[in-house]
Amino acid sequence: MNNRVLGARDRLARHHYVRKASPETNYWADFSHQKLADYVARYGHGFCLILWGLESDPDDFYCIPFAAVHHLFTEASLDGGSRARWIVDIKDGNLNVRNCIEVVSVHDYYGKWPDEVLK
């Protein structure tokens, strides 16, 4: 059975920021500064960051309401590389944003999404 996010990725991406993230690398992903700013401009904090993992596992994904983690995505926590982006990973159910001291538990957002996500 395929990952539920993979099957609905195009539809989900219209309203949510969807990224591939492998459990082997602690769900490492990056979020573009410009793309995240576009989602915020369109939806405020009313969208999710969706990280999906194994294609073969239907429930290997995190659907994290941006409102729960927006305070981690600051100018100070941007990666210092050539691209304006935030680098994140999830270890032991905690979302870590590189260059940010605080972590946020996202355990409750693993493998499920609110009904409004698929509308």
PDB file as gemmi writes it, atoms N, CA and C in Angstrom:
CRYST1    1.000    1.000    1.000  90.00  90.00  90.00 P 1                      
ATOM      1  N   MET A   1       0.843  -1.184   0.000  1.00  0.00           N  
ATOM      2  CA  MET A   1       0.000   0.000   0.000  1.00  0.00           C  
ATOM      3  C   MET A   1       0.890   1.250   0.000  1.00  0.00           C  
ATOM      4  N   ASN A   2       0.514   2.239  -0.760  1.00  0.00           N  
ATOM      5  CA  ASN A   2       1.299   3.466  -0.875  1.00  0.00           C  
ATOM      6  C   ASN A   2       1.009   4.455   0.242  1.00  0.00           C  
ATOM      7  N   ASN A   3       1.977   5.279   0.496  1.00  0.00           N  
ATOM      8  CA  ASN A   3       1.838   6.363   1.471  1.00  0.00           C  
ATOM      9  C   ASN A   3       0.654   7.238   1.075  1.00  0.00           C  
ATOM     10  N   ARG A   4      -0.193   7.567   2.036  1.00  0.00           N  
ATOM     11  CA  ARG A   4      -1.398   8.364   1.757  1.00  0.00           C  
ATOM     12  C   ARG A   4      -1.068   9.761   1.256  1.00  0.00           C  
ATOM     13  N   VAL A   5       0.031  10.328   1.697  1.00  0.00           N  
ATOM     14  CA  VAL A   5       0.417  11.659   1.222  1.00  0.00           C  
ATOM     15  C   VAL A   5       0.834  11.580  -0.238  1.00  0.00           C  
ATOM     16  N   LEU A   6       1.611  10.566  -0.580  1.00  0.00           N  
ATOM     17  CA  LEU A   6       2.063  10.412  -1.954  1.00  0.00           C  
ATOM     18  C   LEU A   6       0.876  10.344  -2.906  1.00  0.00           C  
ATOM     19  N   GLY A   7      -0.157   9.602  -2.531  1.00  0.00           N  
ATOM     20  CA  GLY A   7      -1.340   9.468  -3.377  1.00  0.00           C  
ATOM     21  C   GLY A   7      -2.134  10.751  -3.544  1.00  0.00           C  
ATOM     22  N   ALA A   8      -2.003  11.671  -2.605  1.00  0.00           N  
ATOM     23  CA  ALA A   8      -2.777  12.919  -2.651  1.00  0.00           C  
ATOM     24  C   ALA A   8      -1.883  14.151  -2.731  1.00  0.00           C  
ATOM     25  N   ARG A   9      -0.624  13.942  -3.071  1.00  0.00           N  
ATOM     26  CA  ARG A   9       0.365  15.022  -2.997  1.00  0.00           C  
ATOM     27  C   ARG A   9      -0.029  16.268  -3.795  1.00  0.00           C  
ATOM     28  N   ASP A  10      -0.429  16.111  -5.032  1.00  0.00           N  
ATOM     29  CA  ASP A  10      -0.781  17.273  -5.853  1.00  0.00           C  
ATOM     30  C   ASP A  10      -1.928  18.069  -5.238  1.00  0.00           C  
ATOM     31  N   ARG A  11      -2.924  17.366  -4.763  1.00  0.00           N  
ATOM     32  CA  ARG A  11      -4.076  18.038  -4.139  1.00  0.00           C  
ATOM     33  C   ARG A  11      -3.671  18.698  -2.826  1.00  0.00           C  
ATOM     34  N   LEU A  12      -2.891  18.006  -2.021  1.00  0.00           N  
ATOM     35  CA  LEU A  12      -2.456  18.556  -0.738  1.00  0.00           C  
ATOM     36  C   LEU A  12      -1.596  19.801  -0.924  1.00  0.00           C  
ATOM     37  N   ALA A  13      -0.719  19.783  -1.926  1.00  0.00           N  
ATOM     38  CA  ALA A  13       0.234  20.878  -2.133  1.00  0.00           C  
ATOM     39  C   ALA A  13      -0.448  22.190  -2.525  1.00  0.00           C  
ATOM     40  N   ARG A  14      -1.683  22.144  -2.920  1.00  0.00           N  
ATOM     41  CA  ARG A  14      -2.400  23.386  -3.237  1.00  0.00           C  
ATOM     42  C   ARG A  14      -2.602  24.261  -2.014  1.00  0.00           C  
ATOM     43  N   HIS A  15      -2.680  23.635  -0.846  1.00  0.00           N  
ATOM     44  CA  HIS A  15      -2.974  24.390   0.372  1.00  0.00           C  
ATOM     45  C   HIS A  15      -1.964  24.129   1.497  1.00  0.00           C  
ATOM     46  N   HIS A  16      -1.053  23.178   1.300  1.00  0.00           N  
ATOM     47  CA  HIS A  16      -0.101  22.800   2.345  1.00  0.00           C  
ATOM     48  C   HIS A  16       1.286  22.640   1.733  1.00  0.00           C  
ATOM     49  N   TYR A  17       2.302  22.873   2.549  1.00  0.00           N  
ATOM     50  CA  TYR A  17       3.688  22.761   2.097  1.00  0.00           C  
ATOM     51  C   TYR A  17       4.118  21.312   2.309  1.00  0.00           C  
ATOM     52  N   VAL A  18       4.274  20.554   1.216  1.00  0.00           N  
ATOM     53  CA  VAL A  18       4.552  19.120   1.257  1.00  0.00           C  
ATOM     54  C   VAL A  18       6.008  18.860   0.862  1.00  0.00           C  
ATOM     55  N   ARG A  19       6.693  18.077   1.686  1.00  0.00           N  
ATOM     56  CA  ARG A  19       8.095  17.733   1.419  1.00  0.00           C  
ATOM     57  C   ARG A  19       8.315  16.242   1.675  1.00  0.00           C  
ATOM     58  N   LYS A  20       9.202  15.636   0.899  1.00  0.00           N  
ATOM     59  CA  LYS A  20       9.646  14.261   1.116  1.00  0.00           C  
ATOM     60  C   LYS A  20      10.710  14.284   2.208  1.00  0.00           C  
ATOM     61  N   ALA A  21      10.625  13.351   3.144  1.00  0.00           N  
ATOM     62  CA  ALA A  21      11.584  13.292   4.255  1.00  0.00           C  
ATOM     63  C   ALA A  21      11.713  11.839   4.714  1.00  0.00           C  
ATOM     64  N   SER A  22      12.908  11.334   4.696  1.00  0.00           N  
ATOM     65  CA  SER A  22      13.144   9.930   5.007  1.00  0.00           C  
ATOM     66  C   SER A  22      13.299   9.693   6.507  1.00  0.00           C  
ATOM     67  N   PRO A  23      12.675   8.623   7.019  1.00  0.00           N  
ATOM     68  CA  PRO A  23      12.892   8.284   8.431  1.00  0.00           C  
ATOM     69  C   PRO A  23      14.346   7.901   8.713  1.00  0.00           C  
ATOM     70  N   GLU A  24      15.076   7.422   7.700  1.00  0.00           N  
ATOM     71  CA  GLU A  24      16.480   7.056   7.890  1.00  0.00           C  
ATOM     72  C   GLU A  24      17.353   8.270   8.200  1.00  0.00           C  
ATOM     73  N   THR A  25      16.915   9.455   7.834  1.00  0.00           N  
ATOM     74  CA  THR A  25      17.665  10.681   8.109  1.00  0.00           C  
ATOM     75  C   THR A  25      16.903  11.579   9.089  1.00  0.00           C  
ATOM     76  N   ASN A  26      16.136  10.945   9.981  1.00  0.00           N  
ATOM     77  CA  ASN A  26      15.342  11.686  10.973  1.00  0.00           C  
ATOM     78  C   ASN A  26      14.425  12.710  10.315  1.00  0.00           C  
ATOM     79  N   TYR A  27      13.830  12.322   9.194  1.00  0.00           N  
ATOM     80  CA  TYR A  27      12.885  13.192   8.469  1.00  0.00           C  
ATOM     81  C   TYR A  27      13.498  14.553   8.148  1.00  0.00           C  
ATOM     82  N   TRP A  28      14.775  14.535   7.758  1.00  0.00           N  
ATOM     83  CA  TRP A  28      15.449  15.763   7.349  1.00  0.00           C  
ATOM     84  C   TRP A  28      14.714  16.349   6.145  1.00  0.00           C  
ATOM     85  N   ALA A  29      14.484  17.661   6.174  1.00  0.00           N  
ATOM     86  CA  ALA A  29      13.853  18.358   5.050  1.00  0.00           C  
ATOM     87  C   ALA A  29      14.280  19.808   5.094  1.00  0.00           C  
ATOM     88  N   ASP A  30      14.039  20.485   3.985  1.00  0.00           N  
ATOM     89  CA  ASP A  30      14.272  21.923   3.970  1.00  0.00           C  
ATOM     90  C   ASP A  30      13.012  22.619   3.471  1.00  0.00           C  
ATOM     91  N   PHE A  31      12.820  23.831   3.942  1.00  0.00           N  
ATOM     92  CA  PHE A  31      11.676  24.648   3.559  1.00  0.00           C  
ATOM     93  C   PHE A  31      12.203  25.978   3.027  1.00  0.00           C  
ATOM     94  N   SER A  32      11.848  26.280   1.807  1.00  0.00           N  
ATOM     95  CA  SER A  32      12.287  27.509   1.155  1.00  0.00           C  
ATOM     96  C   SER A  32      11.660  28.735   1.823  1.00  0.00           C  
ATOM     97  N   HIS A  33      12.484  29.749   2.058  1.00  0.00           N  
ATOM     98  CA  HIS A  33      12.000  31.003   2.640  1.00  0.00           C  
ATOM     99  C   HIS A  33      10.896  31.596   1.768  1.00  0.00           C  
ATOM    100  N   GLN A  34      11.124  31.677   0.451  1.00  0.00           N  
ATOM    101  CA  GLN A  34      10.141  32.293  -0.445  1.00  0.00           C  
ATOM    102  C   GLN A  34       8.847  31.489  -0.511  1.00  0.00           C  
ATOM    103  N   LYS A  35       8.968  30.185  -0.627  1.00  0.00           N  
ATOM    104  CA  LYS A  35       7.765  29.352  -0.728  1.00  0.00           C  
ATOM    105  C   LYS A  35       6.962  29.407   0.575  1.00  0.00           C  
ATOM    106  N   LEU A  36       7.640  29.369   1.702  1.00  0.00           N  
ATOM    107  CA  LEU A  36       6.938  29.468   2.983  1.00  0.00           C  
ATOM    108  C   LEU A  36       6.266  30.828   3.107  1.00  0.00           C  
ATOM    109  N   ALA A  37       6.946  31.884   2.677  1.00  0.00           N  
ATOM    110  CA  ALA A  37       6.348  33.220   2.701  1.00  0.00           C  
ATOM    111  C   ALA A  37       5.102  33.276   1.814  1.00  0.00           C  
ATOM    112  N   ASP A  38       5.126  32.587   0.686  1.00  0.00           N  
ATOM    113  CA  ASP A  38       3.957  32.545  -0.198  1.00  0.00           C  
ATOM    114  C   ASP A  38       2.770  31.865   0.486  1.00  0.00           C  
ATOM    115  N   TYR A  39       3.017  30.740   1.164  1.00  0.00           N  
ATOM    116  CA  TYR A  39       1.936  30.063   1.893  1.00  0.00           C  
ATOM    117  C   TYR A  39       1.381  30.961   2.998  1.00  0.00           C  
ATOM    118  N   VAL A  40       2.262  31.625   3.731  1.00  0.00           N  
ATOM    119  CA  VAL A  40       1.813  32.524   4.802  1.00  0.00           C  
ATOM    120  C   VAL A  40       0.988  33.672   4.216  1.00  0.00           C  
ATOM    121  N   ALA A  41       1.403  34.223   3.092  1.00  0.00           N  
ATOM    122  CA  ALA A  41       0.656  35.312   2.460  1.00  0.00           C  
ATOM    123  C   ALA A  41      -0.735  34.857   2.031  1.00  0.00           C  
ATOM    124  N   ARG A  42      -0.834  33.632   1.556  1.00  0.00           N  
ATOM    125  CA  ARG A  42      -2.129  33.106   1.099  1.00  0.00           C  
ATOM    126  C   ARG A  42      -3.021  32.623   2.228  1.00  0.00           C  
ATOM    127  N   TYR A  43      -2.440  31.955   3.238  1.00  0.00           N  
ATOM    128  CA  TYR A  43      -3.252  31.251   4.239  1.00  0.00           C  
ATOM    129  C   TYR A  43      -2.995  31.676   5.675  1.00  0.00           C  
ATOM    130  N   GLY A  44      -2.155  32.684   5.900  1.00  0.00           N  
ATOM    131  CA  GLY A  44      -1.805  33.033   7.274  1.00  0.00           C  
ATOM    132  C   GLY A  44      -1.092  31.850   7.909  1.00  0.00           C  
ATOM    133  N   HIS A  45      -1.563  31.436   9.066  1.00  0.00           N  
ATOM    134  CA  HIS A  45      -1.005  30.246   9.709  1.00  0.00           C  
ATOM    135  C   HIS A  45      -1.919  29.048   9.518  1.00  0.00           C  
ATOM    136  N   GLY A  46      -2.887  29.144   8.605  1.00  0.00           N  
ATOM    137  CA  GLY A  46      -3.884  28.096   8.390  1.00  0.00           C  
ATOM    138  C   GLY A  46      -3.492  27.064   7.350  1.00  0.00           C  
ATOM    139  N   PHE A  47      -2.290  26.547   7.429  1.00  0.00           N  
ATOM    140  CA  PHE A  47      -1.859  25.473   6.538  1.00  0.00           C  
ATOM    141  C   PHE A  47      -0.944  24.548   7.336  1.00  0.00           C  
ATOM    142  N   CYS A  48      -0.579  23.436   6.740  1.00  0.00           N  
ATOM    143  CA  CYS A  48       0.283  22.460   7.419  1.00  0.00           C  
ATOM    144  C   CYS A  48       1.595  22.280   6.675  1.00  0.00           C  
ATOM    145  N   LEU A  49       2.607  21.921   7.431  1.00  0.00           N  
ATOM    146  CA  LEU A  49       3.858  21.414   6.885  1.00  0.00           C  
ATOM    147  C   LEU A  49       3.720  19.901   6.889  1.00  0.00           C  
ATOM    148  N   ILE A  50       3.758  19.297   5.727  1.00  0.00           N  
ATOM    149  CA  ILE A  50       3.554  17.849   5.623  1.00  0.00           C  
ATOM    150  C   ILE A  50       4.857  17.210   5.156  1.00  0.00           C  
ATOM    151  N   LEU A  51       5.381  16.334   5.995  1.00  0.00           N  
ATOM    152  CA  LEU A  51       6.599  15.591   5.681  1.00  0.00           C  
ATOM    153  C   LEU A  51       6.224  14.126   5.532  1.00  0.00           C  
ATOM    154  N   TRP A  52       6.458  13.563   4.366  1.00  0.00           N  
ATOM    155  CA  TRP A  52       6.122  12.152   4.162  1.00  0.00           C  
ATOM    156  C   TRP A  52       7.378  11.331   3.984  1.00  0.00           C  
ATOM    157  N   GLY A  53       7.324  10.110   4.500  1.00  0.00           N  
ATOM    158  CA  GLY A  53       8.494   9.253   4.528  1.00  0.00           C  
ATOM    159  C   GLY A  53       8.429   8.094   3.562  1.00  0.00           C  
ATOM    160  N   LEU A  54       8.336   6.894   4.083  1.00  0.00           N  
ATOM    161  CA  LEU A  54       8.385   5.681   3.271  1.00  0.00           C  
ATOM    162  C   LEU A  54       7.180   5.572   2.343  1.00  0.00           C  
ATOM    163  N   GLU A  55       7.457   5.325   1.069  1.00  0.00           N  
ATOM    164  CA  GLU A  55       6.372   5.168   0.102  1.00  0.00           C  
ATOM    165  C   GLU A  55       5.501   3.958   0.432  1.00  0.00           C  
ATOM    166  N   SER A  56       6.092   2.921   0.996  1.00  0.00           N  
ATOM    167  CA  SER A  56       5.375   1.673   1.260  1.00  0.00           C  
ATOM    168  C   SER A  56       4.544   1.697   2.538  1.00  0.00           C  
ATOM    169  N   ASP A  57       4.674   2.729   3.350  1.00  0.00           N  
ATOM    170  CA  ASP A  57       3.940   2.825   4.614  1.00  0.00           C  
ATOM    171  C   ASP A  57       2.875   3.909   4.498  1.00  0.00           C  
ATOM    172  N   PRO A  58       1.601   3.543   4.513  1.00  0.00           N  
ATOM    173  CA  PRO A  58       0.541   4.533   4.311  1.00  0.00           C  
ATOM    174  C   PRO A  58       0.527   5.651   5.350  1.00  0.00           C  
ATOM    175  N   ASP A  59       1.002   5.356   6.537  1.00  0.00           N  
ATOM    176  CA  ASP A  59       0.911   6.337   7.623  1.00  0.00           C  
ATOM    177  C   ASP A  59       2.258   6.922   8.038  1.00  0.00           C  
ATOM    178  N   ASP A  60       3.267   6.829   7.193  1.00  0.00           N  
ATOM    179  CA  ASP A  60       4.571   7.401   7.527  1.00  0.00           C  
ATOM    180  C   ASP A  60       4.633   8.848   7.041  1.00  0.00           C  
ATOM    181  N   PHE A  61       4.030   9.712   7.822  1.00  0.00           N  
ATOM    182  CA  PHE A  61       4.049  11.138   7.509  1.00  0.00           C  
ATOM    183  C   PHE A  61       3.752  11.941   8.769  1.00  0.00           C  
ATOM    184  N   TYR A  62       4.166  13.184   8.747  1.00  0.00           N  
ATOM    185  CA  TYR A  62       3.802  14.174   9.753  1.00  0.00           C  
ATOM    186  C   TYR A  62       2.978  15.246   9.056  1.00  0.00           C  
ATOM    187  N   CYS A  63       1.885  15.632   9.655  1.00  0.00           N  
ATOM    188  CA  CYS A  63       1.054  16.729   9.163  1.00  0.00           C  
ATOM    189  C   CYS A  63       0.991  17.757  10.298  1.00  0.00           C  
ATOM    190  N   ILE A  64       1.894  18.733  10.233  1.00  0.00           N  
ATOM    191  CA  ILE A  64       2.117  19.659  11.345  1.00  0.00           C  
ATOM    192  C   ILE A  64       1.464  21.001  11.047  1.00  0.00           C  
ATOM    193  N   PRO A  65       0.489  21.408  11.838  1.00  0.00           N  
ATOM    194  CA  PRO A  65      -0.107  22.735  11.620  1.00  0.00           C  
ATOM    195  C   PRO A  65       0.975  23.814  11.768  1.00  0.00           C  
ATOM    196  N   PHE A  66       1.081  24.678  10.767  1.00  0.00           N  
ATOM    197  CA  PHE A  66       2.099  25.717  10.820  1.00  0.00           C  
ATOM    198  C   PHE A  66       1.907  26.594  12.048  1.00  0.00           C  
ATOM    199  N   ALA A  67       0.668  26.789  12.469  1.00  0.00           N  
ATOM    200  CA  ALA A  67       0.390  27.614  13.651  1.00  0.00           C  
ATOM    201  C   ALA A  67       1.109  27.083  14.894  1.00  0.00           C  
ATOM    202  N   ALA A  68       1.354  25.770  14.944  1.00  0.00           N  
ATOM    203  CA  ALA A  68       2.001  25.161  16.117  1.00  0.00           C  
ATOM    204  C   ALA A  68       3.514  25.355  16.128  1.00  0.00           C  
ATOM    205  N   VAL A  69       4.103  25.699  14.976  1.00  0.00           N  
ATOM    206  CA  VAL A  69       5.563  25.765  14.893  1.00  0.00           C  
ATOM    207  C   VAL A  69       6.090  27.047  14.247  1.00  0.00           C  
ATOM    208  N   HIS A  70       5.218  27.951  13.883  1.00  0.00           N  
ATOM    209  CA  HIS A  70       5.631  29.152  13.134  1.00  0.00           C  
ATOM    210  C   HIS A  70       6.713  29.954  13.841  1.00  0.00           C  
ATOM    211  N   HIS A  71       6.690  29.929  15.170  1.00  0.00           N  
ATOM    212  CA  HIS A  71       7.661  30.718  15.926  1.00  0.00           C  
ATOM    213  C   HIS A  71       9.100  30.207  15.784  1.00  0.00           C  
ATOM    214  N   LEU A  72       9.290  29.005  15.256  1.00  0.00           N  
ATOM    215  CA  LEU A  72      10.627  28.463  15.030  1.00  0.00           C  
ATOM    216  C   LEU A  72      11.233  28.966  13.719  1.00  0.00           C  
ATOM    217  N   PHE A  73      10.386  29.408  12.801  1.00  0.00           N  
ATOM    218  CA  PHE A  73      10.819  29.810  11.467  1.00  0.00           C  
ATOM    219  C   PHE A  73      11.060  31.316  11.428  1.00  0.00           C  
ATOM    220  N   THR A  74      12.210  31.715  11.954  1.00  0.00           N  
ATOM    221  CA  THR A  74      12.564  33.129  12.042  1.00  0.00           C  
ATOM    222  C   THR A  74      13.732  33.421  11.112  1.00  0.00           C  
ATOM    223  N   GLU A  75      13.994  34.690  10.906  1.00  0.00           N  
ATOM    224  CA  GLU A  75      15.160  35.078  10.103  1.00  0.00           C  
ATOM    225  C   GLU A  75      16.443  34.540  10.742  1.00  0.00           C  
ATOM    226  N   ALA A  76      16.511  34.546  12.060  1.00  0.00           N  
ATOM    227  CA  ALA A  76      17.712  34.079  12.768  1.00  0.00           C  
ATOM    228  C   ALA A  76      17.943  32.576  12.584  1.00  0.00           C  
ATOM    229  N   SER A  77      16.880  31.811  12.346  1.00  0.00           N  
ATOM    230  CA  SER A  77      17.052  30.363  12.204  1.00  0.00           C  
ATOM    231  C   SER A  77      17.202  29.913  10.752  1.00  0.00           C  
ATOM    232  N   LEU A  78      17.265  30.858   9.813  1.00  0.00           N  
ATOM    233  CA  LEU A  78      17.526  30.492   8.425  1.00  0.00           C  
ATOM    234  C   LEU A  78      18.909  29.864   8.305  1.00  0.00           C  
ATOM    235  N   ASP A  79      19.043  28.905   7.405  1.00  0.00           N  
ATOM    236  CA  ASP A  79      20.337  28.289   7.156  1.00  0.00           C  
ATOM    237  C   ASP A  79      21.272  29.322   6.545  1.00  0.00           C  
ATOM    238  N   GLY A  80      22.510  29.287   6.919  1.00  0.00           N  
ATOM    239  CA  GLY A  80      23.479  30.270   6.438  1.00  0.00           C  
ATOM    240  C   GLY A  80      24.059  29.961   5.074  1.00  0.00           C  
ATOM    241  N   GLY A  81      23.510  28.966   4.376  1.00  0.00           N  
ATOM    242  CA  GLY A  81      24.043  28.593   3.069  1.00  0.00           C  
ATOM    243  C   GLY A  81      23.622  29.551   1.969  1.00  0.00           C  
ATOM    244  N   SER A  82      23.822  29.109   0.747  1.00  0.00           N  
ATOM    245  CA  SER A  82      23.563  29.969  -0.410  1.00  0.00           C  
ATOM    246  C   SER A  82      22.079  30.142  -0.715  1.00  0.00           C  
ATOM    247  N   ARG A  83      21.231  29.263  -0.189  1.00  0.00           N  
ATOM    248  CA  ARG A  83      19.786  29.377  -0.422  1.00  0.00           C  
ATOM    249  C   ARG A  83      19.100  29.806   0.864  1.00  0.00           C  
ATOM    250  N   ALA A  84      18.101  30.651   0.725  1.00  0.00           N  
ATOM    251  CA  ALA A  84      17.331  31.079   1.897  1.00  0.00           C  
ATOM    252  C   ALA A  84      16.334  29.970   2.233  1.00  0.00           C  
ATOM    253  N   ARG A  85      16.672  29.191   3.260  1.00  0.00           N  
ATOM    254  CA  ARG A  85      15.822  28.068   3.634  1.00  0.00           C  
ATOM    255  C   ARG A  85      16.029  27.715   5.097  1.00  0.00           C  
ATOM    256  N   TRP A  86      15.049  26.996   5.617  1.00  0.00           N  
ATOM    257  CA  TRP A  86      15.164  26.431   6.952  1.00  0.00           C  
ATOM    258  C   TRP A  86      15.396  24.940   6.782  1.00  0.00           C  
ATOM    259  N   ILE A  87      16.288  24.402   7.594  1.00  0.00           N  
ATOM    260  CA  ILE A  87      16.562  22.970   7.587  1.00  0.00           C  
ATOM    261  C   ILE A  87      16.014  22.394   8.886  1.00  0.00           C  
ATOM    262  N   VAL A  88      15.240  21.323   8.741  1.00  0.00           N  
ATOM    263  CA  VAL A  88      14.585  20.722   9.902  1.00  0.00           C  
ATOM    264  C   VAL A  88      14.851  19.225   9.919  1.00  0.00           C  
ATOM    265  N   ASP A  89      14.659  18.638  11.085  1.00  0.00           N  
ATOM    266  CA  ASP A  89      14.568  17.192  11.206  1.00  0.00           C  
ATOM    267  C   ASP A  89      13.658  16.879  12.377  1.00  0.00           C  
ATOM    268  N   ILE A  90      13.226  15.644  12.416  1.00  0.00           N  
ATOM    269  CA  ILE A  90      12.361  15.196  13.509  1.00  0.00           C  
ATOM    270  C   ILE A  90      13.022  13.982  14.133  1.00  0.00           C  
ATOM    271  N   LYS A  91      13.388  14.120  15.385  1.00  0.00           N  
ATOM    272  CA  LYS A  91      14.026  13.031  16.119  1.00  0.00           C  
ATOM    273  C   LYS A  91      13.270  12.827  17.419  1.00  0.00           C  
ATOM    274  N   ASP A  92      12.924  11.579  17.700  1.00  0.00           N  
ATOM    275  CA  ASP A  92      12.162  11.236  18.908  1.00  0.00           C  
ATOM    276  C   ASP A  92      10.885  12.063  19.018  1.00  0.00           C  
ATOM    277  N   GLY A  93      10.251  12.333  17.873  1.00  0.00           N  
ATOM    278  CA  GLY A  93       8.982  13.064  17.867  1.00  0.00           C  
ATOM    279  C   GLY A  93       9.112  14.559  18.077  1.00  0.00           C  
ATOM    280  N   ASN A  94      10.343  15.079  18.027  1.00  0.00           N  
ATOM    281  CA  ASN A  94      10.569  16.512  18.226  1.00  0.00           C  
ATOM    282  C   ASN A  94      11.065  17.163  16.950  1.00  0.00           C  
ATOM    283  N   LEU A  95      10.419  18.258  16.560  1.00  0.00           N  
ATOM    284  CA  LEU A  95      10.840  19.029  15.403  1.00  0.00           C  
ATOM    285  C   LEU A  95      11.969  19.955  15.813  1.00  0.00           C  
ATOM    286  N   ASN A  96      13.084  19.816  15.109  1.00  0.00           N  
ATOM    287  CA  ASN A  96      14.259  20.657  15.327  1.00  0.00           C  
ATOM    288  C   ASN A  96      14.451  21.510  14.084  1.00  0.00           C  
ATOM    289  N   VAL A  97      14.559  22.804  14.261  1.00  0.00           N  
ATOM    290  CA  VAL A  97      14.915  23.706  13.179  1.00  0.00           C  
ATOM    291  C   VAL A  97      16.358  24.116  13.424  1.00  0.00           C  
ATOM    292  N   ARG A  98      17.211  23.841  12.457  1.00  0.00           N  
ATOM    293  CA  ARG A  98      18.625  24.187  12.604  1.00  0.00           C  
ATOM    294  C   ARG A  98      18.755  25.674  12.934  1.00  0.00           C  
ATOM    295  N   ASN A  99      19.666  26.012  13.801  1.00  0.00           N  
ATOM    296  CA  ASN A  99      19.932  27.383  14.272  1.00  0.00           C  
ATOM    297  C   ASN A  99      18.858  27.897  15.229  1.00  0.00           C  
ATOM    298  N   CYS A 100      18.042  27.002  15.749  1.00  0.00           N  
ATOM    299  CA  CYS A 100      17.012  27.381  16.717  1.00  0.00           C  
ATOM    300  C   CYS A 100      17.191  26.504  17.954  1.00  0.00           C  
ATOM    301  N   ILE A 101      17.217  27.113  19.114  1.00  0.00           N  
ATOM    302  CA  ILE A 101      17.428  26.367  20.353  1.00  0.00           C  
ATOM    303  C   ILE A 101      16.196  25.551  20.736  1.00  0.00           C  
ATOM    304  N   GLU A 102      15.028  26.102  20.545  1.00  0.00           N  
ATOM    305  CA  GLU A 102      13.783  25.448  20.954  1.00  0.00           C  
ATOM    306  C   GLU A 102      13.430  24.307  20.007  1.00  0.00           C  
ATOM    307  N   VAL A 103      12.861  23.246  20.556  1.00  0.00           N  
ATOM    308  CA  VAL A 103      12.280  22.162  19.772  1.00  0.00           C  
ATOM    309  C   VAL A 103      10.813  22.052  20.156  1.00  0.00           C  
ATOM    310  N   VAL A 104      10.018  21.500  19.253  1.00  0.00           N  
ATOM    311  CA  VAL A 104       8.582  21.353  19.501  1.00  0.00           C  
ATOM    312  C   VAL A 104       8.199  19.899  19.271  1.00  0.00           C  
ATOM    313  N   SER A 105       7.466  19.335  20.211  1.00  0.00           N  
ATOM    314  CA  SER A 105       6.972  17.975  20.045  1.00  0.00           C  
ATOM    315  C   SER A 105       5.919  17.948  18.934  1.00  0.00           C  
ATOM    316  N   VAL A 106       6.138  17.060  17.963  1.00  0.00           N  
ATOM    317  CA  VAL A 106       5.178  16.894  16.875  1.00  0.00           C  
ATOM    318  C   VAL A 106       4.677  15.448  16.817  1.00  0.00           C  
ATOM    319  N   HIS A 107       4.914  14.726  17.887  1.00  0.00           N  
ATOM    320  CA  HIS A 107       4.515  13.322  17.964  1.00  0.00           C  
ATOM    321  C   HIS A 107       3.040  13.136  17.634  1.00  0.00           C  
ATOM    322  N   ASP A 108       2.188  14.028  18.128  1.00  0.00           N  
ATOM    323  CA  ASP A 108       0.748  13.907  17.911  1.00  0.00           C  
ATOM    324  C   ASP A 108       0.330  14.117  16.462  1.00  0.00           C  
ATOM    325  N   TYR A 109       1.221  14.606  15.628  1.00  0.00           N  
ATOM    326  CA  TYR A 109       0.902  14.877  14.228  1.00  0.00           C  
ATOM    327  C   TYR A 109       1.412  13.784  13.289  1.00  0.00           C  
ATOM    328  N   TYR A 110       1.879  12.682  13.858  1.00  0.00           N  
ATOM    329  CA  TYR A 110       2.410  11.598  13.042  1.00  0.00           C  
ATOM    330  C   TYR A 110       1.286  10.660  12.595  1.00  0.00           C  
ATOM    331  N   GLY A 111       1.213  10.423  11.286  1.00  0.00           N  
ATOM    332  CA  GLY A 111       0.294   9.423  10.740  1.00  0.00           C  
ATOM    333  C   GLY A 111      -1.157   9.796  10.709  1.00  0.00           C  
ATOM    334  N   LYS A 112      -1.477  11.042  10.965  1.00  0.00           N  
ATOM    335  CA  LYS A 112      -2.884  11.460  10.906  1.00  0.00           C  
ATOM    336  C   LYS A 112      -2.951  12.924  10.513  1.00  0.00           C  
ATOM    337  N   TRP A 113      -4.067  13.300   9.980  1.00  0.00           N  
ATOM    338  CA  TRP A 113      -4.261  14.701   9.632  1.00  0.00           C  
ATOM    339  C   TRP A 113      -5.680  15.095   9.953  1.00  0.00           C  
ATOM    340  N   PRO A 114      -5.861  16.373  10.226  1.00  0.00           N  
ATOM    341  CA  PRO A 114      -7.217  16.874  10.488  1.00  0.00           C  
ATOM    342  C   PRO A 114      -8.067  16.720   9.236  1.00  0.00           C  
ATOM    343  N   ASP A 115      -9.358  16.533   9.400  1.00  0.00           N  
ATOM    344  CA  ASP A 115     -10.274  16.356   8.274  1.00  0.00           C  
ATOM    345  C   ASP A 115     -10.170  17.509   7.267  1.00  0.00           C  
ATOM    346  N   GLU A 116      -9.952  18.720   7.744  1.00  0.00           N  
ATOM    347  CA  GLU A 116      -9.931  19.866   6.834  1.00  0.00           C  
ATOM    348  C   GLU A 116      -8.735  19.852   5.887  1.00  0.00           C  
ATOM    349  N   VAL A 117      -7.717  19.051   6.173  1.00  0.00           N  
ATOM    350  CA  VAL A 117      -6.536  19.002   5.306  1.00  0.00           C  
ATOM    351  C   VAL A 117      -6.898  18.495   3.914  1.00  0.00           C  
ATOM    352  N   LEU A 118      -7.773  17.530   3.833  1.00  0.00           N  
ATOM    353  CA  LEU A 118      -8.103  16.932   2.526  1.00  0.00           C  
ATOM    354  C   LEU A 118      -9.250  17.631   1.804  1.00  0.00           C  
ATOM    355  N   LYS A 119      -9.769  18.696   2.371  1.00  0.00           N  
ATOM    356  CA  LYS A 119     -10.876  19.405   1.707  1.00  0.00           C  
ATOM    357  C   LYS A 119     -10.376  20.224   0.556  1.00  0.00           C  
TER     358      LYS A 119                                                      
END                                                                             
